[in-house]
Amino acid sequence: MALKSLASAVALSLFLSGCLSTVPDIESPHAGSVQTTQQVANGIQSPTIDSNGVLLTPWVRSAMMSAFAMRAAHLGLRIDPNGVPVRIRITSVRSKSDAARIGFNFLDGAEWLSGTVTVGDASFDVQEDTWLYWMPTGYRSIQDVADAVGKQVANGVAMVGRMPLKD
């Protein structure tokens, strides 16, 4: 019986691990032109964030941009003021206070951050939430979510440039 429970837990973990991916799905109609691919390899501009009227706190912006910068450097993306423009348009965000997170844990709902990234003529969606972390810990914050989204942006830009994703 214990072996069956362990096998079930391992299978569930493997299934859910795909949900935690920081690699966005870029649909082929939005993959961009050959010129964009070549230009991304030569350099990109530092991303700009369009909050789209959504309240996005400065520390969430900072966490997202910091994670982007670290992942972009790891992937070998060159930041160049004359490079391909990268714009992150925020479509939805929900965060809660630390008191609500500690007091109500998962009963207060998930925190999330989502947006659409435009790189030249290519685009892709990014998103992350705390849903899978409610029960085990309940303490994953919007900063952790913003870090994951920043990494997704860097990975997506590298994919547009047909650059290898190194881990």
N, C-alpha and C positions, 0 to 999 in steps of 0.2 A: 504494500500500500504506500509506504514512504517513497519507494522508487517511482511509483506512478505519479505521485504528487510532485516529486522533483522533476520528472520528465515533462510534466505539464507546465511547471514554472519556467523551465528552460525554453520550451517551445513558445510560450507566451512572450518571454523576454526577447527571443530572436525575432518574433513577429513584430513586436512593438519597436524594436531598435530601428527599423526602417522609418518610423514616424519621427524620429529624432534627428533626421538627416539635415545637414546644413548645405546640401546641394540642391539648388532650385531646379524645377522642371522647365526647360525652355522649349515651347512648342515650335515646330518647324516653320510655321508662317511668321513667327516673331523672332527668328534666329538672326536676322540681319543679313546684310549684303556682304559680298567678298571684300569690298572696300572697308567696311566697318571692321571685319575680322582682321585685316592687315593693319588698320590704324590702331586698333586696341593693342596689338603686339608692339607698336611703336610708342604708345603712351596714352594715358587717360588723364583727364582733369580730376581733381579732387571732387568727390561727389557733393552735390548740393541737395539739400533736403527741402522739399515743398510740403509743408504740414497740411495743406489743403483745408485749412480752417479747423483742423483737429488740434486740441491742446496737447502739445508734445513738450514735456519739460526739458530744460537745458541738460540735465544729467542723463536723461534717456538719449538725447542727441549725442552727447559726449560719449556715452558707452557704445553706441552704435558706430560712431565714427572711429573710435579707438580700436574696436574689434575689426573694423574694415581695414584700417591702416596696418595693423599687425598681420592680418591674413594676407592682404595684398602684397606686403613685403615678403612674406613667406612664399607666395606663389610667383614672385618675380614681376609683378605688375609695376610698370614705371608710372609715377605721377609726374605729369608735365602740364604746365599751364596752357600749352597750345595743343594738348591732346584731345581725344574724343570726349565730349561732355557726358557726364554721368549724373542722372537726376533720380532721386528717390522721392516718389510721391506717396506720402502716407495715406492709406485708405481707412485704417481703423486702428485705434489704440484703446486699451483699457488697463488701468493700473489702480491699485488700491494702497492705502496707507499700511505701514508696518503694523499698526495696532489692529486694523481689520484683518490682516493676514494672520497674526498670532491669535487674535480672539475668535475668529470665525473659521480659520483654516480653509478648507475646501468648500464649506457651506456658503461662502461669499462669492463663489464663482472664480473662473479663471482670469488670468491677466493675459493680454495678447498684444501683438504689434504686427501689422501687415501693411504692405505697400506694393507699388509697381515701380520697377527700375527700368529706366530708359538709357540705353548706351548707343549713341548714334541712332541708327534706324532699327535697332534690336530692342526688345523689351521682354521682361519676365516678372513674375510675381514672387514676392518673398513673404513669409509669415512664420510666426512661432507663437506658442502659447505655453501656459503652465499646466495644461490639462493632465498630462501623464504623470506629473509630479505631485498632484494633490494628495493622494492617499499615502504614498511612501514617506514624503517629507512635509509637504505643505509649505515649505519655506523658500521655494524658488521665486525670485523676485522679478520685477519688470526689467531690472538691470541685466539679469541673466538672459531674459528674452531678447533685449536689445543687443546683447553680445552675439547671440545666435543669428539675429537678423543681419548684423554687420558682416558676419562671416559668410552668410548666404549671398549677400551682395557681392563680396569679393570673389567668391566661387563662381557666381553667375557671370560676372564680367570676364573672368578667366575663360569660362566656357565659350562665351561669345568670341573671344580671341583665339579659340581652339588651342589654348594652353593647357598643359597637363595639371591636374589637381594633385598636389603633393600632400601627403599627410605626415 
